[in-house]
Amino acid sequence: MTRIDSHQHFWQLSRGDYTWLTPELETLYRDFLPTDLRPLLNQANVESSVLVQAAASTAETEFMLQLAEQTEYVAGVVGWIDMESDDALADLENLQQNPYFKGIRPMVQDIEEPLWMLKEELAPVFEALIDKDLSFDALVTPIHLDALYILLQRYPKLRVVIDHGAKPDIASNTSPYWYEKMALIAKDTSAFCKISGLVTEAGQNPSFEQVAPYMEHLLRCFGAERLMWGSDWPVLNLSSNYPDWTNHLERFLQPLKDDDKQAIWANSAKIFYRLEHN
């Protein structure tokens, strides 16, 4: 069964544009590059990955595209542009020339205004994403779900995937609003969702039983055909590790039909990110 990691990161500290990455994050405060991930992919029988931005700069996107061209297992790159810049459309046009470039991810979770994505001045970028058949990774938390719902209604042809299941508060188990809003988004829109990042929201070394109810809700709402697995490596290392998270998913998928397993392991990511075109 083919496996694709739909969400992983690389970074090189000397580049200097990872503003969130400080020495206090000891586990993460070092370089993470393709040779670090390769043995973990081999161990988990993962054939390829989608490399996702970790810095709010087009320079980092160019860096990731260079790594993709040098790394046989990277199948696509989700980058970043300044959507509010006068250069936004030109940057998008430039990046699209690289076949590894699949779409963008603004760091919405770090933007103070929960309704930011609904600003009228962003409309040309969303329209360009649709026209160019590029994707939008929604890095959101539960407080952004109302705005995301409106955005998805406004642009029904925009290809959107919700990163990390919208980061429910698993550690304190206080997410009734999350359950309701994710069900509504799944029912009324065509958005995809990533089963990724959940262990990080659950605290240190979370058990399968802690994260399983959230995975079950996402599966009920989105169906296997709109769910994709991702590791969120190396951020994953803050609370767990690659083998343990992979084992959690294997256990979760065990009762499912093979077609549904294959959708979550790989096919949804292939379809959403147009990976078969590479």
N, C-alpha and C positions, 0 to 999 in steps of 0.2 A: 504494500500500500504506500503510495507516494505521500511524502510529508514536506510541507513548506512552512517555514517559520515566517509568518506574515508581519512580524514586528520586532526588529532588533536594531541596535545602535552601534556605531563606532565613534570613538573620539580620540583626539590627540591634544593633550593639555597645552602644549606649546603654541597651538594655534590661537588661543587666547580669547575665543568668543563664546565660551560656555559659561555665561554669567551666573547660572544657577549652581554650577559645579564648584563647590568650595572645599577647602581642606577638612572641614567638619564632617563631610561625607566620606569618611576614611575608606570605606569599602570601594567607592567609585572613583576616588581621586588618584587615578593613574590612567595611562593610555590603555584603551581597549581597541584592538585592531584585528584584521581578518585571521591572523594566525592564532589568536586567542580563542576565537569561536570555533574554528574548524574541528578540533577534537571533540567538542561538545556536540556538534552536529553529527559527526560520525557515530558517536556513542548512541545518539537518539534516533539514528536512521533518518535524519532530515537531509533532503537532497539540496534544497535551495532556500533562499531567504529574501525578504524585502527589507531594505535598509532605510531607516526613518530618521529624519532630522532630529538633532539634539541642540541646535543653536539657532538663534534668530538672525541668520545672516545668509545671503546668497553665496558668500565665500565658502561656507560650510557645505552648501549644496554642491558646489563645484568640486570640493574635496571628496564628497561621497561619490559623485559620478566618476571621478578618477579611480577611486577604490573599486567601484563596481566593474570598471573596465579591466582591472587587474585581478579580480577575484572571481573564480569560476562559479562559485555557488551563489553569488548575489544576482538575483533575477530582475530586480527593480529598485528604484530609489524614490522615496517620498521626500521632497525638499521643502524649502521655505522661500517665500518672497515677501517683501513689505507690501501688503495689499493696499495700504493707504498712500503709497508713494506714486509720484507722477511716472515713475519708471516701471510700475508693476506689470503692465501689459507687455512692455519690451522685454523685461526680465523673463516673463513666462514664455514669450516667443523664443528667446535665446535658449532657455533651458530645454524646451521641447525638441530642439534639434538633436539632443542626445536620446537614443532609443531606450536607455535605462530609466529616463525620467518619466514617472508615472503620475505625479500630482503633487499637491502641496499640503502642508500642515502648519497653519498658524498656531502659536502657543496660547490658545484661548484660555486655558486654565490659569495662566499667569496675567491675563488682562483684567484689570480691576472692574471694568464695566460688564455686567453679565449679558447685556443686550448688544455688545459690540458687533457681533456678526450680522446684525440687522441694519447697520448703518448704510444709508443710501449710496454713499461714495464707494462702497465695496461692490456695488452691483456690476460694474463693467468686468471685474475680475471673475465673479461667479459666472457671468455670461460667457466669458472667454474660456473658462474651464469646461463648460458645456460644449461650446463650439469645437474645442480642440480634443474632446473626449478624454479629458484629464480628471483625476479624482481629487476629493477633498477629505482629508483625515480630520475628524472632529475630536480634538483633544479637549474633552469637556468633563465637568463634574456635574453632580445633580442640579446645582443652581443654574446651569446653563440649558437645561433640557426644555424649558418653555421656549426660549429663543431658538433653539435648534429645531423644535417642532415647527415654528413659524417659518424658519428658513427653508426647511424641507417642503413645506406647502408652497412657498413662494417660488422655489426652483425645483419642480418635480423631476426634471431631467438631470439634475446635478447628481453625480455619483458620489455618495457619502458613505463613509464607514466610521462608526463610533469607536474610538480607541478605548481599550481597557474597560469595556462595558460601562463607560461613563463614570467609573470610579465610585461605586457605592461604598458607604462607610461600613465595611464588613467587621472591622475590629470592635466597634461598639454596637453593631447589629441594629442600627437605627435608620433604616432606609425605606419606610413605607412609601414615601413620595417617589423614590427611585423606581420601585416596582410598578407603580401606577403609570409614570411617565414613559418608561421604557416600553411598556405594553402598548401604550397609545402610539408612540412613534413607530413601533413595529407594525401595528395594525394599519395605520393611515399613510405610511410612506414606504418608499422602496429602499430605505437605508439598510446597509449591512452593519455588522457589529463584530468586534474582535473579542474573543475569549483570551484576554491577555491582561497583565497588570493586576489581576484580582488578588494574588497572594500578597502583593505589596500593600494592598489596602486592608489586609487581614491581620497584620502584625507579624511578629517573629515566628518563623517556622510553623506556619498555619497547617492545621490538619485538613485532610480531604473533606471532613464533615463540616468544617467552617466555610469552605468556598463552594461546596456542591450545591446548596440551595440557590445561589446566585447564577451558577452555570445552568441549573435546571430552568430557572426563570427565563434566561436568555434563549435557551433552546425552545421552550414552549412558545415564546413570543416571536422569534425571528425564523425558527425552523433551521435545520442543518444547512439548507441551501443559501442562507444569508449570514451564516456564522463562520468565522475563520479563527484558527488558533495562532497565537503569537507568544513568544517568550518574554518580550520586553527586556531581554538581556542587553547590557549587564545591570540595568536598574533592578532586575529580578534579584540580584545578589544581596540587596538590602534586607530581604526577608526570607529568601529561599535559595534554590539553585536550579540549574537547568535540568538535571536528572529528576529531581523531586517533582518539579512542575510538570514535566513530561509524563511522569508516572501518574500524577493526579488526572491528567487528561485521558490517559489510557484507561484508567479505572472508570472515569465518567462515561467514556464512549462504549465501554464493554457491552452494555445491553442493546446498543443501537444496531440497525441494519448496516451492512457493509457500505452501501451507497451513502448513507448519512455520515458514517465515519469518514469516508473518503472526502466528502464535501467539506467537513470541518478541518480535516488535516491538510487539505490542499486545494480542492476544486473551487471552493468559494473564493479563495485568494487568487487563483488563476484567472477566474472569470472577472472578478472585480478590478484587478490591477492589469488586466490584459496581458498577462505574463506569457501566454501562448504565442504572442506576436514577436517575442524576442528571438 
